[in-house]
Amino acid sequence: MTMMSFRVSSDDAASVTRWAKALGVDRSWLLRDALRLHLVRLAGERDIDAWVALPRTEDERTLETIADWGPAEAWSDWADAAG
């Protein structure tokens, strides 16, 4: 694990301390988790941009017509099966 250090405002530091105490976790864990979640979100946004920029191939689109078929069976008549 690598040590990182950065400055935050006093208000943000107090919020981190309050949230860590309320959640019963260390401040370090809370900050690591927040950073990890933010990095995952950023990676997801980059994936979206790449997906939009690169259209799907014909092979990838083969299942589109199947998606329009709807459910394979009608399960609505099972609504009263429980009693």
PyMOL Python script that loads the backbone (N, CA, C, O; Angstrom):
from pymol import cmd

cmd.read_pdbstr("""\
ATOM      1  N   MET A   1       0.851  -1.167   0.000  1.00  0.00           N
ATOM      2  CA  MET A   1       0.000   0.000   0.000  1.00  0.00           C
ATOM      3  C   MET A   1       0.897   1.231   0.000  1.00  0.00           C
ATOM      4  O   MET A   1       1.947   1.237   0.642  1.00  0.00           O
ATOM      5  N   THR A   2       0.492   2.257  -0.708  1.00  0.00           N
ATOM      6  CA  THR A   2       1.253   3.489  -0.811  1.00  0.00           C
ATOM      7  C   THR A   2       0.597   4.581   0.018  1.00  0.00           C
ATOM      8  O   THR A   2      -0.626   4.717   0.034  1.00  0.00           O
ATOM      9  N   MET A   3       1.421   5.353   0.701  1.00  0.00           N
ATOM     10  CA  MET A   3       0.913   6.461   1.514  1.00  0.00           C
ATOM     11  C   MET A   3       0.671   7.662   0.616  1.00  0.00           C
ATOM     12  O   MET A   3       1.521   8.016  -0.201  1.00  0.00           O
ATOM     13  N   MET A   4      -0.500   8.294   0.769  1.00  0.00           N
ATOM     14  CA  MET A   4      -0.827   9.531   0.059  1.00  0.00           C
ATOM     15  C   MET A   4      -1.186  10.570   1.105  1.00  0.00           C
ATOM     16  O   MET A   4      -1.734  10.244   2.158  1.00  0.00           O
ATOM     17  N   SER A   5      -0.877  11.807   0.810  1.00  0.00           N
ATOM     18  CA  SER A   5      -1.183  12.881   1.732  1.00  0.00           C
ATOM     19  C   SER A   5      -1.731  14.057   0.937  1.00  0.00           C
ATOM     20  O   SER A   5      -1.213  14.381  -0.131  1.00  0.00           O
ATOM     21  N   PHE A   6      -2.788  14.703   1.458  1.00  0.00           N
ATOM     22  CA  PHE A   6      -3.356  15.860   0.793  1.00  0.00           C
ATOM     23  C   PHE A   6      -4.058  16.733   1.816  1.00  0.00           C
ATOM     24  O   PHE A   6      -4.380  16.292   2.919  1.00  0.00           O
ATOM     25  N   ARG A   7      -4.283  17.954   1.437  1.00  0.00           N
ATOM     26  CA  ARG A   7      -4.928  18.917   2.332  1.00  0.00           C
ATOM     27  C   ARG A   7      -6.406  19.044   1.988  1.00  0.00           C
ATOM     28  O   ARG A   7      -6.798  18.979   0.823  1.00  0.00           O
ATOM     29  N   VAL A   8      -7.214  19.225   3.023  1.00  0.00           N
ATOM     30  CA  VAL A   8      -8.648  19.469   2.853  1.00  0.00           C
ATOM     31  C   VAL A   8      -9.038  20.628   3.766  1.00  0.00           C
ATOM     32  O   VAL A   8      -8.306  21.002   4.682  1.00  0.00           O
ATOM     33  N   SER A   9     -10.210  21.180   3.487  1.00  0.00           N
ATOM     34  CA  SER A   9     -10.692  22.275   4.337  1.00  0.00           C
ATOM     35  C   SER A   9     -11.049  21.728   5.723  1.00  0.00           C
ATOM     36  O   SER A   9     -11.280  20.531   5.891  1.00  0.00           O
ATOM     37  N   SER A  10     -11.087  22.607   6.688  1.00  0.00           N
ATOM     38  CA  SER A  10     -11.444  22.209   8.057  1.00  0.00           C
ATOM     39  C   SER A  10     -12.852  21.623   8.100  1.00  0.00           C
ATOM     40  O   SER A  10     -13.109  20.669   8.833  1.00  0.00           O
ATOM     41  N   ASP A  11     -13.759  22.194   7.315  1.00  0.00           N
ATOM     42  CA  ASP A  11     -15.135  21.686   7.283  1.00  0.00           C
ATOM     43  C   ASP A  11     -15.181  20.259   6.732  1.00  0.00           C
ATOM     44  O   ASP A  11     -15.883  19.402   7.271  1.00  0.00           O
ATOM     45  N   ASP A  12     -14.425  20.009   5.652  1.00  0.00           N
ATOM     46  CA  ASP A  12     -14.396  18.653   5.084  1.00  0.00           C
ATOM     47  C   ASP A  12     -13.771  17.671   6.069  1.00  0.00           C
ATOM     48  O   ASP A  12     -14.249  16.546   6.212  1.00  0.00           O
ATOM     49  N   ALA A  13     -12.715  18.088   6.740  1.00  0.00           N
ATOM     50  CA  ALA A  13     -12.066  17.216   7.724  1.00  0.00           C
ATOM     51  C   ALA A  13     -13.035  16.875   8.854  1.00  0.00           C
ATOM     52  O   ALA A  13     -13.083  15.734   9.316  1.00  0.00           O
ATOM     53  N   ALA A  14     -13.799  17.858   9.292  1.00  0.00           N
ATOM     54  CA  ALA A  14     -14.780  17.615  10.355  1.00  0.00           C
ATOM     55  C   ALA A  14     -15.873  16.671   9.865  1.00  0.00           C
ATOM     56  O   ALA A  14     -16.320  15.799  10.610  1.00  0.00           O
ATOM     57  N   SER A  15     -16.306  16.840   8.617  1.00  0.00           N
ATOM     58  CA  SER A  15     -17.327  15.944   8.056  1.00  0.00           C
ATOM     59  C   SER A  15     -16.811  14.509   7.972  1.00  0.00           C
ATOM     60  O   SER A  15     -17.532  13.562   8.288  1.00  0.00           O
ATOM     61  N   VAL A  16     -15.568  14.357   7.547  1.00  0.00           N
ATOM     62  CA  VAL A  16     -14.974  13.014   7.469  1.00  0.00           C
ATOM     63  C   VAL A  16     -14.948  12.388   8.855  1.00  0.00           C
ATOM     64  O   VAL A  16     -15.303  11.221   9.019  1.00  0.00           O
ATOM     65  N   THR A  17     -14.539  13.144   9.830  1.00  0.00           N
ATOM     66  CA  THR A  17     -14.481  12.631  11.206  1.00  0.00           C
ATOM     67  C   THR A  17     -15.866  12.231  11.696  1.00  0.00           C
ATOM     68  O   THR A  17     -16.028  11.166  12.291  1.00  0.00           O
ATOM     69  N   ARG A  18     -16.877  13.082  11.450  1.00  0.00           N
ATOM     70  CA  ARG A  18     -18.249  12.760  11.881  1.00  0.00           C
ATOM     71  C   ARG A  18     -18.764  11.503  11.189  1.00  0.00           C
ATOM     72  O   ARG A  18     -19.325  10.622  11.840  1.00  0.00           O
ATOM     73  N   TRP A  19     -18.576  11.416   9.861  1.00  0.00           N
ATOM     74  CA  TRP A  19     -19.063  10.252   9.125  1.00  0.00           C
ATOM     75  C   TRP A  19     -18.338   8.978   9.556  1.00  0.00           C
ATOM     76  O   TRP A  19     -18.966   7.931   9.717  1.00  0.00           O
ATOM     77  N   ALA A  20     -17.049   9.061   9.740  1.00  0.00           N
ATOM     78  CA  ALA A  20     -16.286   7.881  10.167  1.00  0.00           C
ATOM     79  C   ALA A  20     -16.797   7.391  11.521  1.00  0.00           C
ATOM     80  O   ALA A  20     -16.974   6.191  11.731  1.00  0.00           O
ATOM     81  N   LYS A  21     -17.031   8.328  12.430  1.00  0.00           N
ATOM     82  CA  LYS A  21     -17.538   7.954  13.755  1.00  0.00           C
ATOM     83  C   LYS A  21     -18.938   7.356  13.638  1.00  0.00           C
ATOM     84  O   LYS A  21     -19.234   6.344  14.272  1.00  0.00           O
ATOM     85  N   ALA A  22     -19.800   7.975  12.830  1.00  0.00           N
ATOM     86  CA  ALA A  22     -21.175   7.481  12.663  1.00  0.00           C
ATOM     87  C   ALA A  22     -21.197   6.089  12.027  1.00  0.00           C
ATOM     88  O   ALA A  22     -22.044   5.263  12.367  1.00  0.00           O
ATOM     89  N   LEU A  23     -20.278   5.835  11.116  1.00  0.00           N
ATOM     90  CA  LEU A  23     -20.236   4.537  10.435  1.00  0.00           C
ATOM     91  C   LEU A  23     -19.411   3.502  11.190  1.00  0.00           C
ATOM     92  O   LEU A  23     -19.430   2.318  10.852  1.00  0.00           O
ATOM     93  N   GLY A  24     -18.693   3.948  12.206  1.00  0.00           N
ATOM     94  CA  GLY A  24     -17.871   3.022  12.986  1.00  0.00           C
ATOM     95  C   GLY A  24     -16.644   2.532  12.235  1.00  0.00           C
ATOM     96  O   GLY A  24     -16.229   1.384  12.395  1.00  0.00           O
ATOM     97  N   VAL A  25     -16.059   3.407  11.411  1.00  0.00           N
ATOM     98  CA  VAL A  25     -14.865   3.042  10.643  1.00  0.00           C
ATOM     99  C   VAL A  25     -13.781   4.088  10.873  1.00  0.00           C
ATOM    100  O   VAL A  25     -14.051   5.176  11.382  1.00  0.00           O
ATOM    101  N   ASP A  26     -12.570   3.753  10.499  1.00  0.00           N
ATOM    102  CA  ASP A  26     -11.471   4.718  10.574  1.00  0.00           C
ATOM    103  C   ASP A  26     -11.636   5.764   9.487  1.00  0.00           C
ATOM    104  O   ASP A  26     -12.209   5.498   8.431  1.00  0.00           O
ATOM    105  N   ARG A  27     -11.125   6.961   9.761  1.00  0.00           N
ATOM    106  CA  ARG A  27     -11.154   8.011   8.736  1.00  0.00           C
ATOM    107  C   ARG A  27     -10.392   7.564   7.495  1.00  0.00           C
ATOM    108  O   ARG A  27     -10.817   7.831   6.372  1.00  0.00           O
ATOM    109  N   SER A  28      -9.275   6.888   7.696  1.00  0.00           N
ATOM    110  CA  SER A  28      -8.473   6.427   6.558  1.00  0.00           C
ATOM    111  C   SER A  28      -9.275   5.486   5.678  1.00  0.00           C
ATOM    112  O   SER A  28      -9.226   5.577   4.451  1.00  0.00           O
ATOM    113  N   TRP A  29     -10.022   4.572   6.311  1.00  0.00           N
ATOM    114  CA  TRP A  29     -10.833   3.630   5.529  1.00  0.00           C
ATOM    115  C   TRP A  29     -11.892   4.394   4.740  1.00  0.00           C
ATOM    116  O   TRP A  29     -12.118   4.111   3.563  1.00  0.00           O
ATOM    117  N   LEU A  30     -12.543   5.365   5.388  1.00  0.00           N
ATOM    118  CA  LEU A  30     -13.582   6.149   4.730  1.00  0.00           C
ATOM    119  C   LEU A  30     -13.018   6.898   3.517  1.00  0.00           C
ATOM    120  O   LEU A  30     -13.638   6.918   2.454  1.00  0.00           O
ATOM    121  N   LEU A  31     -11.859   7.505   3.678  1.00  0.00           N
ATOM    122  CA  LEU A  31     -11.245   8.242   2.577  1.00  0.00           C
ATOM    123  C   LEU A  31     -10.787   7.307   1.459  1.00  0.00           C
ATOM    124  O   LEU A  31     -10.955   7.619   0.280  1.00  0.00           O
ATOM    125  N   ARG A  32     -10.202   6.151   1.829  1.00  0.00           N
ATOM    126  CA  ARG A  32      -9.791   5.179   0.798  1.00  0.00           C
ATOM    127  C   ARG A  32     -10.990   4.686   0.011  1.00  0.00           C
ATOM    128  O   ARG A  32     -10.932   4.564  -1.213  1.00  0.00           O
ATOM    129  N   ASP A  33     -12.088   4.400   0.723  1.00  0.00           N
ATOM    130  CA  ASP A  33     -13.289   3.906   0.053  1.00  0.00           C
ATOM    131  C   ASP A  33     -13.894   4.983  -0.847  1.00  0.00           C
ATOM    132  O   ASP A  33     -14.325   4.691  -1.962  1.00  0.00           O
ATOM    133  N   ALA A  34     -13.926   6.217  -0.368  1.00  0.00           N
ATOM    134  CA  ALA A  34     -14.458   7.320  -1.179  1.00  0.00           C
ATOM    135  C   ALA A  34     -13.612   7.517  -2.439  1.00  0.00           C
ATOM    136  O   ALA A  34     -14.148   7.727  -3.527  1.00  0.00           O
ATOM    137  N   LEU A  35     -12.301   7.447  -2.286  1.00  0.00           N
ATOM    138  CA  LEU A  35     -11.420   7.591  -3.449  1.00  0.00           C
ATOM    139  C   LEU A  35     -11.624   6.443  -4.428  1.00  0.00           C
ATOM    140  O   LEU A  35     -11.702   6.661  -5.637  1.00  0.00           O
ATOM    141  N   ARG A  36     -11.712   5.217  -3.907  1.00  0.00           N
ATOM    142  CA  ARG A  36     -11.924   4.053  -4.774  1.00  0.00           C
ATOM    143  C   ARG A  36     -13.235   4.172  -5.539  1.00  0.00           C
ATOM    144  O   ARG A  36     -13.270   3.911  -6.742  1.00  0.00           O
ATOM    145  N   LEU A  37     -14.312   4.562  -4.863  1.00  0.00           N
ATOM    146  CA  LEU A  37     -15.606   4.715  -5.527  1.00  0.00           C
ATOM    147  C   LEU A  37     -15.568   5.817  -6.588  1.00  0.00           C
ATOM    148  O   LEU A  37     -16.175   5.682  -7.650  1.00  0.00           O
ATOM    149  N   HIS A  38     -14.868   6.883  -6.301  1.00  0.00           N
ATOM    150  CA  HIS A  38     -14.766   7.975  -7.278  1.00  0.00           C
ATOM    151  C   HIS A  38     -13.976   7.507  -8.507  1.00  0.00           C
ATOM    152  O   HIS A  38     -14.344   7.818  -9.640  1.00  0.00           O
ATOM    153  N   LEU A  39     -12.896   6.765  -8.279  1.00  0.00           N
ATOM    154  CA  LEU A  39     -12.110   6.259  -9.403  1.00  0.00           C
ATOM    155  C   LEU A  39     -12.908   5.263 -10.237  1.00  0.00           C
ATOM    156  O   LEU A  39     -12.770   5.233 -11.460  1.00  0.00           O
ATOM    157  N   VAL A  40     -13.737   4.453  -9.596  1.00  0.00           N
ATOM    158  CA  VAL A  40     -14.603   3.524 -10.328  1.00  0.00           C
ATOM    159  C   VAL A  40     -15.600   4.303 -11.184  1.00  0.00           C
ATOM    160  O   VAL A  40     -15.852   3.940 -12.333  1.00  0.00           O
ATOM    161  N   ARG A  41     -16.165   5.368 -10.627  1.00  0.00           N
ATOM    162  CA  ARG A  41     -17.106   6.196 -11.380  1.00  0.00           C
ATOM    163  C   ARG A  41     -16.433   6.844 -12.583  1.00  0.00           C
ATOM    164  O   ARG A  41     -16.997   6.874 -13.676  1.00  0.00           O
ATOM    165  N   LEU A  42     -15.229   7.360 -12.378  1.00  0.00           N
ATOM    166  CA  LEU A  42     -14.495   7.969 -13.486  1.00  0.00           C
ATOM    167  C   LEU A  42     -14.193   6.944 -14.580  1.00  0.00           C
ATOM    168  O   LEU A  42     -14.314   7.243 -15.768  1.00  0.00           O
ATOM    169  N   ALA A  43     -13.802   5.743 -14.175  1.00  0.00           N
ATOM    170  CA  ALA A  43     -13.528   4.689 -15.160  1.00  0.00           C
ATOM    171  C   ALA A  43     -14.797   4.329 -15.915  1.00  0.00           C
ATOM    172  O   ALA A  43     -14.756   4.083 -17.121  1.00  0.00           O
ATOM    173  N   GLY A  44     -15.922   4.297 -15.216  1.00  0.00           N
ATOM    174  CA  GLY A  44     -17.202   4.016 -15.868  1.00  0.00           C
ATOM    175  C   GLY A  44     -17.564   5.072 -16.891  1.00  0.00           C
ATOM    176  O   GLY A  44     -18.066   4.756 -17.969  1.00  0.00           O
ATOM    177  N   GLU A  45     -17.308   6.331 -16.550  1.00  0.00           N
ATOM    178  CA  GLU A  45     -17.583   7.413 -17.497  1.00  0.00           C
ATOM    179  C   GLU A  45     -16.695   7.291 -18.732  1.00  0.00           C
ATOM    180  O   GLU A  45     -17.141   7.561 -19.847  1.00  0.00           O
ATOM    181  N   ARG A  46     -15.456   6.889 -18.539  1.00  0.00           N
ATOM    182  CA  ARG A  46     -14.561   6.688 -19.679  1.00  0.00           C
ATOM    183  C   ARG A  46     -15.048   5.516 -20.532  1.00  0.00           C
ATOM    184  O   ARG A  46     -14.985   5.568 -21.760  1.00  0.00           O
ATOM    185  N   ASP A  47     -15.536   4.456 -19.872  1.00  0.00           N
ATOM    186  CA  ASP A  47     -16.077   3.315 -20.612  1.00  0.00           C
ATOM    187  C   ASP A  47     -17.284   3.735 -21.451  1.00  0.00           C
ATOM    188  O   ASP A  47     -17.439   3.296 -22.591  1.00  0.00           O
ATOM    189  N   ILE A  48     -18.130   4.583 -20.883  1.00  0.00           N
ATOM    190  CA  ILE A  48     -19.295   5.075 -21.624  1.00  0.00           C
ATOM    191  C   ILE A  48     -18.851   5.838 -22.856  1.00  0.00           C
ATOM    192  O   ILE A  48     -19.387   5.632 -23.945  1.00  0.00           O
ATOM    193  N   ASP A  49     -17.876   6.716 -22.689  1.00  0.00           N
ATOM    194  CA  ASP A  49     -17.371   7.496 -23.822  1.00  0.00           C
ATOM    195  C   ASP A  49     -16.813   6.574 -24.909  1.00  0.00           C
ATOM    196  O   ASP A  49     -17.049   6.792 -26.097  1.00  0.00           O
ATOM    197  N   ALA A  50     -16.075   5.549 -24.495  1.00  0.00           N
ATOM    198  CA  ALA A  50     -15.499   4.612 -25.464  1.00  0.00           C
ATOM    199  C   ALA A  50     -16.608   3.830 -26.157  1.00  0.00           C
ATOM    200  O   ALA A  50     -16.529   3.585 -27.361  1.00  0.00           O
ATOM    201  N   TRP A  51     -17.637   3.436 -25.415  1.00  0.00           N
ATOM    202  CA  TRP A  51     -18.732   2.657 -25.991  1.00  0.00           C
ATOM    203  C   TRP A  51     -19.493   3.494 -27.020  1.00  0.00           C
ATOM    204  O   TRP A  51     -19.878   2.992 -28.076  1.00  0.00           O
ATOM    205  N   VAL A  52     -19.706   4.779 -26.704  1.00  0.00           N
ATOM    206  CA  VAL A  52     -20.413   5.666 -27.630  1.00  0.00           C
ATOM    207  C   VAL A  52     -19.563   5.924 -28.872  1.00  0.00           C
ATOM    208  O   VAL A  52     -20.087   5.972 -29.985  1.00  0.00           O
ATOM    209  N   ALA A  53     -18.263   6.089 -28.685  1.00  0.00           N
ATOM    210  CA  ALA A  53     -17.370   6.415 -29.803  1.00  0.00           C
ATOM    211  C   ALA A  53     -17.144   5.221 -30.731  1.00  0.00           C
ATOM    212  O   ALA A  53     -16.842   5.400 -31.911  1.00  0.00           O
ATOM    213  N   LEU A  54     -17.288   4.015 -30.207  1.00  0.00           N
ATOM    214  CA  LEU A  54     -17.016   2.829 -31.008  1.00  0.00           C
ATOM    215  C   LEU A  54     -18.314   2.031 -31.168  1.00  0.00           C
ATOM    216  O   LEU A  54     -18.698   1.295 -30.259  1.00  0.00           O
ATOM    217  N   PRO A  55     -18.985   2.165 -32.299  1.00  0.00           N
ATOM    218  CA  PRO A  55     -20.260   1.467 -32.481  1.00  0.00           C
ATOM    219  C   PRO A  55     -20.078  -0.057 -32.404  1.00  0.00           C
ATOM    220  O   PRO A  55     -19.009  -0.596 -32.694  1.00  0.00           O
ATOM    221  N   ARG A  56     -21.147  -0.714 -32.008  1.00  0.00           N
ATOM    222  CA  ARG A  56     -21.109  -2.169 -31.901  1.00  0.00           C
ATOM    223  C   ARG A  56     -20.981  -2.807 -33.280  1.00  0.00           C
ATOM    224  O   ARG A  56     -21.468  -2.287 -34.284  1.00  0.00           O
ATOM    225  N   THR A  57     -20.313  -3.941 -33.285  1.00  0.00           N
ATOM    226  CA  THR A  57     -20.167  -4.680 -34.535  1.00  0.00           C
ATOM    227  C   THR A  57     -21.466  -5.420 -34.845  1.00  0.00           C
ATOM    228  O   THR A  57     -22.348  -5.527 -33.993  1.00  0.00           O
ATOM    229  N   GLU A  58     -21.573  -5.921 -36.050  1.00  0.00           N
ATOM    230  CA  GLU A  58     -22.767  -6.687 -36.432  1.00  0.00           C
ATOM    231  C   GLU A  58     -22.928  -7.920 -35.543  1.00  0.00           C
ATOM    232  O   GLU A  58     -24.047  -8.279 -35.174  1.00  0.00           O
ATOM    233  N   ASP A  59     -21.815  -8.569 -35.199  1.00  0.00           N
ATOM    234  CA  ASP A  59     -21.881  -9.728 -34.301  1.00  0.00           C
ATOM    235  C   ASP A  59     -22.440  -9.348 -32.937  1.00  0.00           C
ATOM    236  O   ASP A  59     -23.222 -10.099 -32.353  1.00  0.00           O
ATOM    237  N   GLU A  60     -22.044  -8.188 -32.426  1.00  0.00           N
ATOM    238  CA  GLU A  60     -22.531  -7.743 -31.127  1.00  0.00           C
ATOM    239  C   GLU A  60     -24.007  -7.357 -31.173  1.00  0.00           C
ATOM    240  O   GLU A  60     -24.682  -7.370 -30.144  1.00  0.00           O
ATOM    241  N   ARG A  61     -24.504  -7.018 -32.339  1.00  0.00           N
ATOM    242  CA  ARG A  61     -25.897  -6.599 -32.483  1.00  0.00           C
ATOM    243  C   ARG A  61     -26.838  -7.755 -32.782  1.00  0.00           C
ATOM    244  O   ARG A  61     -28.044  -7.535 -32.900  1.00  0.00           O
ATOM    245  N   THR A  62     -26.337  -8.979 -32.910  1.00  0.00           N
ATOM    246  CA  THR A  62     -27.181 -10.104 -33.308  1.00  0.00           C
ATOM    247  C   THR A  62     -28.293 -10.406 -32.309  1.00  0.00           C
ATOM    248  O   THR A  62     -29.343 -10.923 -32.691  1.00  0.00           O
ATOM    249  N   LEU A  63     -28.079 -10.095 -31.065  1.00  0.00           N
ATOM    250  CA  LEU A  63     -29.098 -10.405 -30.052  1.00  0.00           C
ATOM    251  C   LEU A  63     -30.147  -9.308 -29.888  1.00  0.00           C
ATOM    252  O   LEU A  63     -31.083  -9.473 -29.106  1.00  0.00           O
ATOM    253  N   GLU A  64     -30.015  -8.203 -30.599  1.00  0.00           N
ATOM    254  CA  GLU A  64     -30.980  -7.111 -30.462  1.00  0.00           C
ATOM    255  C   GLU A  64     -32.397  -7.543 -30.808  1.00  0.00           C
ATOM    256  O   GLU A  64     -33.338  -7.158 -30.115  1.00  0.00           O
ATOM    257  N   THR A  65     -32.572  -8.328 -31.854  1.00  0.00           N
ATOM    258  CA  THR A  65     -33.920  -8.750 -32.236  1.00  0.00           C
ATOM    259  C   THR A  65     -34.512  -9.679 -31.189  1.00  0.00           C
ATOM    260  O   THR A  65     -35.719  -9.653 -30.950  1.00  0.00           O
ATOM    261  N   ILE A  66     -33.686 -10.490 -30.569  1.00  0.00           N
ATOM    262  CA  ILE A  66     -34.179 -11.392 -29.525  1.00  0.00           C
ATOM    263  C   ILE A  66     -34.672 -10.585 -28.332  1.00  0.00           C
ATOM    264  O   ILE A  66     -35.661 -10.961 -27.704  1.00  0.00           O
ATOM    265  N   ALA A  67     -34.002  -9.488 -28.011  1.00  0.00           N
ATOM    266  CA  ALA A  67     -34.401  -8.663 -26.873  1.00  0.00           C
ATOM    267  C   ALA A  67     -35.809  -8.113 -27.050  1.00  0.00           C
ATOM    268  O   ALA A  67     -36.480  -7.815 -26.062  1.00  0.00           O
ATOM    269  N   ASP A  68     -36.265  -7.974 -28.282  1.00  0.00           N
ATOM    270  CA  ASP A  68     -37.605  -7.448 -28.541  1.00  0.00           C
ATOM    271  C   ASP A  68     -38.696  -8.506 -28.442  1.00  0.00           C
ATOM    272  O   ASP A  68     -39.879  -8.176 -28.523  1.00  0.00           O
ATOM    273  N   TRP A  69     -38.326  -9.758 -28.271  1.00  0.00           N
ATOM    274  CA  TRP A  69     -39.318 -10.829 -28.211  1.00  0.00           C
ATOM    275  C   TRP A  69     -40.169 -10.774 -26.949  1.00  0.00           C
ATOM    276  O   TRP A  69     -41.317 -11.219 -26.959  1.00  0.00           O
ATOM    277  N   GLY A  70     -39.632 -10.242 -25.881  1.00  0.00           N
ATOM    278  CA  GLY A  70     -40.354 -10.236 -24.612  1.00  0.00           C
ATOM    279  C   GLY A  70     -40.096 -11.522 -23.853  1.00  0.00           C
ATOM    280  O   GLY A  70     -39.213 -12.292 -24.230  1.00  0.00           O
ATOM    281  N   PRO A  71     -40.847 -11.771 -22.796  1.00  0.00           N
ATOM    282  CA  PRO A  71     -40.631 -12.975 -21.992  1.00  0.00           C
ATOM    283  C   PRO A  71     -40.931 -14.244 -22.796  1.00  0.00           C
ATOM    284  O   PRO A  71     -41.804 -14.253 -23.663  1.00  0.00           O
ATOM    285  N   ALA A  72     -40.205 -15.292 -22.496  1.00  0.00           N
ATOM    286  CA  ALA A  72     -40.389 -16.555 -23.202  1.00  0.00           C
ATOM    287  C   ALA A  72     -41.736 -17.192 -22.859  1.00  0.00           C
ATOM    288  O   ALA A  72     -42.335 -17.867 -23.696  1.00  0.00           O
ATOM    289  N   GLU A  73     -42.210 -16.980 -21.635  1.00  0.00           N
ATOM    290  CA  GLU A  73     -43.491 -17.552 -21.216  1.00  0.00           C
ATOM    291  C   GLU A  73     -44.269 -16.498 -20.441  1.00  0.00           C
ATOM    292  O   GLU A  73     -43.682 -15.598 -19.840  1.00  0.00           O
ATOM    293  N   ALA A  74     -45.571 -16.614 -20.457  1.00  0.00           N
ATOM    294  CA  ALA A  74     -46.407 -15.717 -19.661  1.00  0.00           C
ATOM    295  C   ALA A  74     -46.563 -16.319 -18.274  1.00  0.00           C
ATOM    296  O   ALA A  74     -47.168 -17.379 -18.121  1.00  0.00           O
ATOM    297  N   TRP A  75     -46.030 -15.661 -17.278  1.00  0.00           N
ATOM    298  CA  TRP A  75     -46.111 -16.155 -15.906  1.00  0.00           C
ATOM    299  C   TRP A  75     -47.258 -15.487 -15.138  1.00  0.00           C
ATOM    300  O   TRP A  75     -47.417 -15.720 -13.940  1.00  0.00           O
ATOM    301  N   SER A  76     -48.044 -14.671 -15.812  1.00  0.00           N
ATOM    302  CA  SER A  76     -49.100 -13.945 -15.112  1.00  0.00           C
ATOM    303  C   SER A  76     -50.139 -14.874 -14.497  1.00  0.00           C
ATOM    304  O   SER A  76     -50.742 -14.530 -13.481  1.00  0.00           O
ATOM    305  N   ASP A  77     -50.360 -16.045 -15.091  1.00  0.00           N
ATOM    306  CA  ASP A  77     -51.349 -16.968 -14.540  1.00  0.00           C
ATOM    307  C   ASP A  77     -50.837 -17.662 -13.277  1.00  0.00           C
ATOM    308  O   ASP A  77     -51.592 -18.396 -12.640  1.00  0.00           O
ATOM    309  N   TRP A  78     -49.602 -17.454 -12.910  1.00  0.00           N
ATOM    310  CA  TRP A  78     -49.046 -18.050 -11.691  1.00  0.00           C
ATOM    311  C   TRP A  78     -49.274 -17.138 -10.487  1.00  0.00           C
ATOM    312  O   TRP A  78     -48.887 -17.497  -9.375  1.00  0.00           O
ATOM    313  N   ALA A  79     -49.887 -15.979 -10.674  1.00  0.00           N
ATOM    314  CA  ALA A  79     -50.065 -15.031  -9.574  1.00  0.00           C
ATOM    315  C   ALA A  79     -50.870 -15.625  -8.424  1.00  0.00           C
ATOM    316  O   ALA A  79     -50.647 -15.273  -7.266  1.00  0.00           O
ATOM    317  N   ASP A  80     -51.807 -16.525  -8.733  1.00  0.00           N
ATOM    318  CA  ASP A  80     -52.621 -17.108  -7.677  1.00  0.00           C
ATOM    319  C   ASP A  80     -52.119 -18.473  -7.233  1.00  0.00           C
ATOM    320  O   ASP A  80     -52.814 -19.157  -6.482  1.00  0.00           O
ATOM    321  N   ALA A  81     -50.940 -18.893  -7.669  1.00  0.00           N
ATOM    322  CA  ALA A  81     -50.407 -20.216  -7.345  1.00  0.00           C
ATOM    323  C   ALA A  81     -50.073 -20.354  -5.875  1.00  0.00           C
ATOM    324  O   ALA A  81     -50.101 -21.461  -5.339  1.00  0.00           O
ATOM    325  N   ALA A  82     -49.759 -19.258  -5.215  1.00  0.00           N
ATOM    326  CA  ALA A  82     -49.382 -19.326  -3.788  1.00  0.00           C
ATOM    327  C   ALA A  82     -50.597 -19.540  -2.898  1.00  0.00           C
ATOM    328  O   ALA A  82     -50.445 -19.894  -1.729  1.00  0.00           O
ATOM    329  N   GLY A  83     -51.752 -19.342  -3.405  1.00  0.00           N
ATOM    330  CA  GLY A  83     -52.911 -19.601  -2.548  1.00  0.00           C
ATOM    331  C   GLY A  83     -53.913 -18.599  -2.659  1.00  0.00           C
ATOM    332  O   GLY A  83     -54.947 -18.683  -1.996  1.00  0.00           O
TER     333      GLY A  83
END
""", "prot")
cmd.dss("prot")
cmd.show_as("cartoon", "prot")
cmd.util.cbc("prot")
cmd.orient("prot")
